[in-house]
Amino acid sequence: MNSAAIYGCLGTALTDDERAFFADARPWGFILFRRNVETPDQVRRLTDALRDSVGWEAPVLVDQEGGRVQRLGPPHWAKYPPGEAYLKATNDPMTARELARLGGRLMAHDLKAVGINVDCAPVLDVPVPGAHDIIGDRAYARDPALVAQLGRATAEGLLAGGVLPVIKHMPGHGRAFADTHKELPTVHSDLDTLDAWDFAPFKALSDMPIGMTAHIVFTAIDRKRPATQSKKAIRLIRERLGFGGLLLSDDLVMNALSGTLKERAEKSLKAGCDLVIHWNGDLAEMRQVAEGVGRLKGGAARRAEAALARIVHTPEPLDLVEARERFDAMLKGRLDAARGADVGEAQA
């Protein structure tokens, strides 16, 4: 039986110590970062080795949003734009949706080719004026309805290519005035405001297979605990947002959380997260997390199985050359037109 954890590794190939730890700890899955990526052949060898270490086709995750958050990039993989670029490329939301879906489908092709089958995207956070720019251009729009539409388009592109999307960061990161990597933000907005703005895209995509929590205190939900470690917040995600999928914690190492890594894992799982993520590949830290993580069982195990059942093993047909040319032309052509209009207005 697998444990309720997802771990990273330190380099571009597994060490003997990592292999032995994974064989013993049996994490449900793995997550890759830029430090783990060199070439397509190397990444494929690494994902194979990770799965070999636990003896089954364990999911391998990555953050591949585009823009600032893209772990596989040039020269071996295409550069993708940040979320806001899709709507900026056109004044037509329908065209932006087509572009976002195509981007998701192309990213899925890149990931699946090297053995990655879960992408920690789309970002469904809706920034408010003055919010910390940790989300910034990662957001598809500054309007919940448009975020939901473009987020769904990206998710559908990923699913069609055989890669599971992860909606993040539940129940919403767009109102945070601090970076959760560095400190714990507190949001004081009332529940009706949150429901109409922050929660809306997550409710619209509640059918997605996997979600990720936010390390943020929402005083209207729980005055003391960040959503990741709050039973009240997890209950809201399940009931008010209607999310029945597999729920992952954001990374346990972030400074928004406090206590030992064992305590952070225990609190997150006790609150209702199905799985916890430890990303940095530090073996001593992973051993601490493992002390606070039990086996994946009950409802969490059923949700994990249901999520993996959503993987399409025969992806939607794709003419790769045509699709990439169309994607680049739509993106570049629309943006060039927009820039031209801006120049014209400036000269007028």
C-alpha positions as CSV (number, residue, x, y, z in Angstrom):
1,M,0.0,0.0,0.0
2,N,1.3,3.5,-0.9
3,S,1.8,6.3,1.6
4,A,-0.1,9.6,1.4
5,A,2.9,11.5,0.0
6,I,4.5,12.9,-3.1
7,Y,8.2,13.4,-3.1
8,G,10.9,15.1,-5.2
9,C,14.4,14.0,-5.9
10,L,17.7,15.9,-5.8
11,G,19.2,15.6,-9.3
12,T,18.8,14.3,-12.8
13,A,19.2,10.7,-11.8
14,L,18.3,8.7,-8.7
15,T,20.9,8.0,-6.1
16,D,21.1,4.6,-4.4
17,D,19.9,6.2,-1.1
18,E,16.9,7.8,-2.8
19,R,16.0,4.6,-4.5
20,A,16.2,2.7,-1.2
21,F,14.1,5.4,0.6
22,F,11.4,5.4,-2.1
23,A,11.2,1.6,-2.0
24,D,10.7,1.7,1.7
25,A,8.4,4.8,2.0
26,R,6.4,3.9,-1.1
27,P,5.1,7.4,-2.0
28,W,1.9,7.6,-4.1
29,G,3.8,9.8,-6.6
30,F,6.7,12.0,-7.4
31,I,7.2,15.6,-8.5
32,L,9.9,17.0,-10.8
33,F,11.5,20.5,-10.8
34,R,14.0,22.4,-13.0
35,R,16.9,20.8,-11.2
36,N,15.7,17.4,-12.4
37,V,15.5,18.3,-16.1
38,E,18.2,18.3,-18.8
39,T,17.1,16.5,-21.9
40,P,14.1,14.4,-23.0
41,D,16.0,11.2,-22.8
42,Q,17.3,12.0,-19.4
43,V,13.8,12.9,-18.0
44,R,12.4,9.7,-19.5
45,R,15.1,7.7,-17.7
46,L,14.4,9.5,-14.5
47,T,10.6,9.0,-14.6
48,D,11.2,5.3,-15.4
49,A,13.6,5.0,-12.5
50,L,11.2,6.7,-10.1
51,R,8.5,4.2,-11.0
52,D,10.8,1.3,-10.8
53,S,11.7,2.3,-7.3
54,V,8.1,1.8,-6.1
55,G,7.2,-1.1,-8.4
56,W,4.2,0.4,-10.1
57,E,3.1,3.1,-12.6
58,A,3.2,5.8,-10.0
59,P,2.1,9.3,-11.2
60,V,4.8,11.8,-11.9
61,L,3.9,15.5,-11.5
62,V,5.4,18.8,-12.6
63,D,4.5,22.5,-12.6
64,Q,4.2,23.3,-16.2
65,E,2.0,26.4,-16.5
66,G,4.0,28.5,-18.9
67,G,5.6,31.9,-18.3
68,R,7.5,32.0,-15.0
69,V,6.4,28.6,-14.0
70,Q,7.7,26.1,-16.6
71,R,10.1,23.3,-15.5
72,L,10.6,21.9,-19.0
73,G,11.8,24.6,-21.4
74,P,14.1,25.6,-24.2
75,P,16.2,24.4,-25.9
76,H,14.5,21.0,-25.7
77,W,10.9,22.0,-25.1
78,A,8.9,24.9,-26.4
79,K,8.4,28.1,-24.3
80,Y,4.8,28.6,-23.3
81,P,3.3,31.9,-22.4
82,P,1.9,32.8,-18.9
83,G,-1.8,32.4,-18.3
84,E,-2.7,36.1,-18.9
85,A,-1.2,36.0,-22.5
86,Y,-4.2,34.0,-23.9
87,L,-6.7,36.7,-23.3
88,K,-4.2,39.5,-24.1
89,A,-3.7,37.8,-27.5
90,T,-7.3,38.4,-28.6
91,N,-10.3,40.5,-27.6
92,D,-12.5,37.4,-28.2
93,P,-12.9,35.1,-25.2
94,M,-13.8,32.2,-27.5
95,T,-10.6,32.6,-29.5
96,A,-8.7,32.8,-26.2
97,R,-10.3,29.6,-25.1
98,E,-9.3,27.9,-28.3
99,L,-5.7,29.1,-27.8
100,A,-5.6,28.0,-24.1
101,R,-6.9,24.5,-25.0
102,L,-4.4,24.2,-27.7
103,G,-1.6,25.2,-25.3
104,G,-2.8,22.6,-22.8
105,R,-2.9,20.0,-25.5
106,L,0.7,20.8,-26.7
107,M,2.0,20.8,-23.1
108,A,0.4,17.4,-22.5
109,H,2.2,16.1,-25.6
110,D,5.6,17.3,-24.2
111,L,5.0,15.9,-20.8
112,K,3.5,12.5,-21.8
113,A,6.5,11.9,-24.1
114,V,8.9,11.9,-21.1
115,G,6.7,10.0,-18.7
116,I,5.0,12.8,-16.8
117,N,1.2,12.4,-16.5
118,V,0.1,15.1,-14.0
119,D,0.5,18.8,-14.5
120,C,0.0,21.2,-11.6
121,A,-2.1,23.6,-13.7
122,P,-4.3,25.4,-14.4
123,V,-4.1,28.3,-11.9
124,L,-7.7,29.3,-11.0
125,D,-6.7,32.2,-8.7
126,V,-8.3,35.6,-9.5
127,P,-6.0,38.5,-8.4
128,V,-7.4,41.6,-6.8
129,P,-5.8,45.0,-7.1
130,G,-2.7,45.3,-4.8
131,A,-2.3,41.5,-4.3
132,H,1.2,40.1,-4.1
133,D,2.5,39.3,-7.6
134,I,3.3,35.7,-6.8
135,I,0.2,34.9,-8.9
136,G,0.4,38.0,-11.2
137,D,0.6,37.0,-14.8
138,R,0.0,33.4,-13.9
139,A,-3.7,34.2,-13.7
140,Y,-5.7,33.9,-16.9
141,A,-7.7,37.1,-16.1
142,R,-8.9,39.5,-13.4
143,D,-12.5,38.2,-13.8
144,P,-13.7,34.9,-12.2
145,A,-15.9,33.9,-15.2
146,L,-13.0,34.3,-17.7
147,V,-10.6,32.5,-15.3
148,A,-13.1,29.6,-15.2
149,Q,-13.5,29.5,-19.0
150,L,-9.8,29.6,-19.8
151,G,-8.8,27.3,-16.9
152,R,-11.3,24.7,-18.2
153,A,-9.9,25.1,-21.7
154,T,-6.4,24.4,-20.5
155,A,-7.5,21.5,-18.3
156,E,-9.4,20.0,-21.2
157,G,-6.4,20.2,-23.5
158,L,-4.3,18.5,-20.8
159,L,-6.8,15.7,-20.3
160,A,-7.1,15.2,-24.1
161,G,-3.4,14.6,-24.2
162,G,-3.3,12.0,-21.4
163,V,-2.2,14.3,-18.6
164,L,-4.2,15.0,-15.4
165,P,-4.7,18.7,-14.5
166,V,-4.4,20.0,-10.9
167,I,-6.6,23.0,-10.2
168,K,-4.9,25.4,-7.8
169,H,-4.8,27.0,-5.2
170,M,-8.0,26.1,-3.4
171,P,-10.0,27.9,-2.2
172,G,-8.2,30.9,-3.8
173,H,-4.8,32.6,-3.8
174,G,-5.7,35.8,-5.6
175,R,-6.4,37.9,-2.5
176,A,-3.1,37.1,-0.8
177,F,-0.9,40.1,0.0
178,A,2.2,38.0,0.8
179,D,4.1,35.2,-0.9
180,T,3.4,31.8,0.8
181,H,6.9,30.6,0.0
182,K,8.1,33.2,2.5
183,E,5.3,33.9,5.0
184,L,1.7,33.1,5.9
185,P,-0.9,35.5,4.3
186,T,-4.2,36.3,6.0
187,V,-7.3,37.2,4.1
188,H,-10.0,39.1,6.0
189,S,-12.7,39.2,3.3
190,D,-16.2,38.0,4.2
191,L,-17.6,34.7,3.0
192,D,-20.0,36.3,0.4
193,T,-17.2,38.2,-1.2
194,L,-15.0,35.2,-1.3
195,D,-17.8,33.1,-2.7
196,A,-18.5,35.5,-5.6
197,W,-14.9,36.0,-6.5
198,D,-12.3,33.6,-5.2
199,F,-14.4,30.5,-5.0
200,A,-16.2,30.9,-8.3
201,P,-13.6,29.3,-10.7
202,F,-13.1,26.4,-8.4
203,K,-16.8,25.7,-8.2
204,A,-17.0,25.9,-12.0
205,L,-14.2,23.3,-12.3
206,S,-15.2,21.1,-9.3
207,D,-15.4,18.1,-11.6
208,M,-11.6,18.1,-12.2
209,P,-9.7,15.1,-10.9
210,I,-7.1,16.8,-8.7
211,G,-6.9,20.0,-6.7
212,M,-4.2,21.7,-4.6
213,T,-4.7,23.7,-1.4
214,A,-3.5,27.2,-0.5
215,H,-1.4,28.0,2.6
216,I,-3.5,31.0,3.4
217,V,-5.6,31.9,6.5
218,F,-9.1,33.0,5.6
219,T,-10.6,34.5,8.7
220,A,-14.1,34.0,7.5
221,I,-13.5,30.3,7.4
222,D,-10.9,29.6,10.1
223,R,-9.2,32.4,12.0
224,K,-6.2,30.3,13.2
225,R,-5.2,27.8,10.5
226,P,-4.2,28.0,6.9
227,A,-6.6,26.3,4.5
228,T,-4.1,23.4,4.0
229,Q,-4.3,22.5,7.7
230,S,-7.9,23.6,8.4
231,K,-10.7,21.1,8.8
232,K,-13.2,23.9,8.2
233,A,-11.5,25.0,5.0
234,I,-11.3,21.5,3.6
235,R,-14.9,20.9,4.5
236,L,-15.8,24.1,2.6
237,I,-13.7,22.9,-0.4
238,R,-15.7,19.6,-0.3
239,E,-19.1,21.0,0.3
240,R,-19.4,24.7,-0.8
241,L,-17.0,24.3,-3.7
242,G,-18.3,20.9,-4.5
243,F,-14.9,19.4,-5.1
244,G,-14.9,15.6,-4.9
245,G,-11.5,14.9,-6.4
246,L,-8.1,14.1,-5.0
247,L,-6.8,17.0,-2.8
248,L,-3.1,17.7,-2.5
249,S,-1.4,20.0,-0.1
250,D,0.8,22.7,-1.6
251,D,4.5,22.2,-0.7
252,L,5.2,21.5,3.0
253,V,8.5,23.3,2.9
254,M,6.9,26.7,2.3
255,N,7.5,29.2,5.2
256,A,3.7,29.8,5.4
257,L,3.5,26.6,7.4
258,S,5.1,26.2,10.8
259,G,6.3,23.3,13.0
260,T,8.5,20.4,12.0
261,L,8.0,18.7,8.7
262,K,6.5,15.7,10.5
263,E,4.0,18.1,12.2
264,R,3.2,19.9,9.0
265,A,2.4,16.6,7.2
266,E,0.3,15.3,10.1
267,K,-1.7,18.5,10.4
268,S,-2.4,18.7,6.7
269,L,-3.6,15.1,6.5
270,K,-5.6,15.3,9.7
271,A,-7.4,18.4,8.3
272,G,-8.5,16.5,5.2
273,C,-5.8,16.7,2.6
274,D,-5.5,13.4,0.8
275,L,-1.8,13.7,0.0
276,V,1.1,16.0,1.0
277,I,3.9,17.3,-1.3
278,H,7.5,17.6,-0.3
279,W,9.4,19.1,-3.3
280,N,13.0,19.9,-2.6
281,G,14.6,16.4,-2.8
282,D,16.3,16.7,0.6
283,L,16.4,13.1,1.8
284,A,16.7,14.0,5.5
285,E,13.6,16.1,5.2
286,M,11.7,13.5,3.3
287,R,12.4,11.0,6.1
288,Q,10.9,13.5,8.6
289,V,7.8,13.8,6.4
290,A,7.5,10.1,6.2
291,E,7.3,9.9,10.0
292,G,4.1,12.0,9.8
293,V,2.5,10.3,6.8
294,G,0.4,7.1,7.0
295,R,-0.8,4.8,4.3
296,L,-3.2,6.1,1.6
297,K,-6.5,4.5,2.5
298,G,-10.3,5.0,2.8
299,G,-11.8,7.9,0.9
300,A,-8.4,9.3,0.0
301,A,-7.4,6.0,-1.7
302,R,-10.7,5.9,-3.6
303,R,-10.2,9.4,-4.8
304,A,-6.6,8.7,-5.9
305,E,-7.8,5.7,-7.9
306,A,-10.6,7.7,-9.4
307,A,-8.2,10.4,-10.5
308,L,-5.8,8.0,-12.2
309,A,-8.8,6.4,-14.0
310,R,-9.3,9.8,-15.7
311,I,-6.0,9.4,-17.6
312,V,-6.6,8.9,-21.3
313,H,-4.2,6.3,-22.5
314,T,-4.8,7.0,-26.2
315,P,-4.5,10.7,-26.5
316,E,-6.6,12.8,-28.8
317,P,-5.0,12.8,-32.3
318,L,-2.6,15.7,-32.9
319,D,-0.7,16.9,-35.9
320,L,2.2,18.2,-33.8
321,V,3.8,20.4,-36.5
322,E,0.5,22.0,-37.6
323,A,-0.7,22.5,-34.0
324,R,2.5,24.2,-32.9
325,E,2.5,26.5,-36.0
326,R,-1.1,27.4,-35.4
327,F,-0.5,28.0,-31.7
328,D,2.5,30.3,-32.4
329,A,0.7,32.1,-35.2
330,M,-2.4,32.8,-33.2
331,L,-0.4,33.9,-30.2
332,K,2.2,36.0,-32.1
333,G,-0.2,37.4,-34.7
334,R,-2.7,38.6,-32.1
335,L,-0.1,40.1,-29.8
336,D,1.6,41.9,-32.7
337,A,-1.7,43.3,-33.7
338,A,-2.3,44.5,-30.2
339,R,1.1,46.1,-30.0
340,G,0.5,47.8,-33.3
341,A,-2.7,49.2,-32.0
342,D,-1.0,50.4,-28.9
343,V,1.7,52.2,-30.9
344,G,-1.0,53.8,-33.1
345,E,-2.8,55.1,-30.1
346,A,0.4,56.5,-28.6
347,Q,1.2,58.3,-31.8
348,A,-2.3,59.7,-32.2
